[in-house]
Amino acid sequence: MSYRLYIPGPINVSEDTFRAMTQGMVGHRSKDFVALYESIQPGLQRMMETSDPVYLSTSSSWGVMEGSIRNVVAKKVLCCMNGAFSDKWLDVAKRCGKQAGALQFDWGKPVCPEAVRQELSTGAYDAITIIHSETSTGTLSPLSEIMKVVREFPEVISIVDTVSSFTTLPVSKDKNGVDIMLSGSQKALAMPPGLALLSVSERARKRAETISDRGYYFDFLEFQANHEKGMTPSTPAISLVYALQHQVRQIEAEGLENRYARHTRLNEKVRTWARSRGFSLFPEEKFGTRGLNCFANTKNVDLEAVNKALKSRFQCVIDGGYGKLKGKTFRISNMGDETDATMDTLINALDTVFGELGA
Ligand SMILES: *Cc1c(COP(=O)(O)O)cnc(C)c1O
């Protein structure tokens, strides 16, 4: 079974990325691996806009989302919540045995900087979690405004998830003063799932040194000690590291500014199509994220029927809503390697199928 994925992760993986993964195995303590690891670092740092190291974690994003909590929270973490992934982070923090506070916004609303200031002013917190692009609702929160507030509280270590925004728009880690920034392979990097990226500031590593039960697999100090040798703490998914090397080269060849512009253009193309069929974005337009769109299913289209037809006749699939928004919204990804042509193909298929269903 093979069809094109326009769901917001996993997304389409190109033939040449798959081919890069078939390169021969090397020992993870060999010079060959060190060369591979070190060839990727500068590109990743440019993409995150950071001079901090970018560690490679063989896990999905949740591994490093949980790991970050375990490494830096001593007192209490404030979880900014406005959708399925950010809501779940609170639960994950609690399951790690940490004190955690909820700063809840309605799904589809961005995180409000002033509310963050009010909550951090209590002095109860030494860490904060923020999801830049909440994939479940297609909502982009104003990261630089939020971080401006967070920087007023030097005790607070910031943990920012850029899983569905990374390389679709600037994330500016150092300029924003983000301590920990993380992302995953199967979203805008257009790789198979299984690898996560994690960039950690010296400040956050210093905090980790004071925390006793960091565990091993996601221990920041292990990551750093191995990074200094061009390695990872344990055997990484080497095939995925080859894929990452390939994608970093592709992204650098395209140029980050061009890549951002392409994501904006394709994102706008899908919005224009949806508008023409009478749908509006689930979040407010100006808070819509760039790697995908989440639309309100105001016409009550049978999304299961849509996907059935898309799959069987056009070999592609969109997303019929996540969690409590299932059936009430639909999401279309334009992340990764998509082009005007591949998005036009989807839009033509959608026009046919929506037309037949009377929407
Ligand atoms: C997909 C996603 C995750 C979870 O990623 P996994 O790879 O399933 O662990 C976390 N945060 C955001 C914003 C996501 O889009």
The ligand as an SDF file (V2000), in Angstrom:
LIG
                    3D

 15 15  0  0  0  0  0  0  0  0999 V2000
    3.8730   15.1330   16.2700 C   0  0  0  0  0  0  0  0  0  0  0  0
    4.1200   16.0580   17.4150 C   0  0  0  0  0  0  0  0  0  0  0  0
    4.6590   15.6190   18.6340 C   0  0  0  0  0  0  0  0  0  0  0  0
    4.8670   14.1660   18.9590 C   0  0  0  0  0  0  0  0  0  0  0  0
    5.7760   13.5910   18.1870 O   0  0  0  0  0  0  0  0  0  0  0  0
    6.1070   12.0240   18.3450 P   0  0  0  0  0  0  0  0  0  0  0  0
    7.1120   11.9100   17.2600 O   0  0  0  0  0  0  0  0  0  0  0  0
    4.8520   11.2760   18.1110 O   0  0  0  0  0  0  0  0  0  0  0  0
    6.6580   11.8160   19.6880 O   0  0  0  0  0  0  0  0  0  0  0  0
    4.9160   16.5440   19.6030 C   0  0  0  0  0  0  0  0  0  0  0  0
    4.6640   17.8380   19.4280 N   0  0  0  0  0  0  0  0  0  0  0  0
    4.1280   18.3100   18.2930 C   0  0  0  0  0  0  0  0  0  0  0  0
    3.8450   19.7670   18.1680 C   0  0  0  0  0  0  0  0  0  0  0  0
    3.8410   17.4350   17.2480 C   0  0  0  0  0  0  0  0  0  0  0  0
    3.3110   17.9080   16.1180 O   0  0  0  0  0  0  0  0  0  0  0  0
  1  2  1  0
  2  3  1  0
  2 14  2  0
  3  4  1  0
  3 10  2  0
  4  5  1  0
  5  6  1  0
  6  7  2  0
  6  8  1  0
  6  9  1  0
 10 11  1  0
 11 12  2  0
 12 13  1  0
 12 14  1  0
 14 15  1  0
M  END
$$$$
